[in-house]
């Protein structure tokens, strides 16, 4: 048994808590990477449109 300040937990419960924390942090990492990829796609498409407009106006 694992003794904590709030009570006694079995090693299985402690392992599940750690696994849940890993899942949450992993999900946050995946969402952060997807958001960065989305931002990069937006920047690239905006720059393409900007340079196309500059070329057409010149």
N, C-alpha and C positions, 0 to 999 in steps of 0.2 A: 504494500500500500504506500501511496505517496501522501505525505502530510503537507498541507498548505495552510496559510494563515486563515483561510475561510472554511476549511473542512478537510476531509479525507477523501482522496480520489484513488481509484484503482489505476494501475499502469495503462490499462486499456482505455480508460476515459481520458487520461493525459495524452495518449497517442492520438485519439480521435480529435481532441482539441487542437493539437499540433497539425494534424492533417487538414482540418477545416481552415486553420490560419493559412496554411500553404495554398489551399484552393482559392481563398479570398485574395491573397497577394498575387497569385498567378493570374487570376482574372483581372486584377487591376493592371498588371503588366501588359496583358493582351490588349486591354482597352486603350492603354496609353500608346502602345505601338500602333494600333489601328488609327487613333486620332492623329498621330504624327504623320502617318502615311496619307490620311485624308488631307491634312494641311499641305503636304508636299504636292499632292495631285492638284489642289486648288491653285497653289502658287505657279506650278508649271503651266497649267491651262490659262491662267491669267496672263502670264508673261508671253505665251504664244499669241493670245489675242491682242495684247498690247503691241508687240512687234509687227504683227500682221497689219494692224491699224496704222502704225507708223509708216510701214512700207507703202500702203495704199495711198496715204495722204501726201507722200513725198513725190 
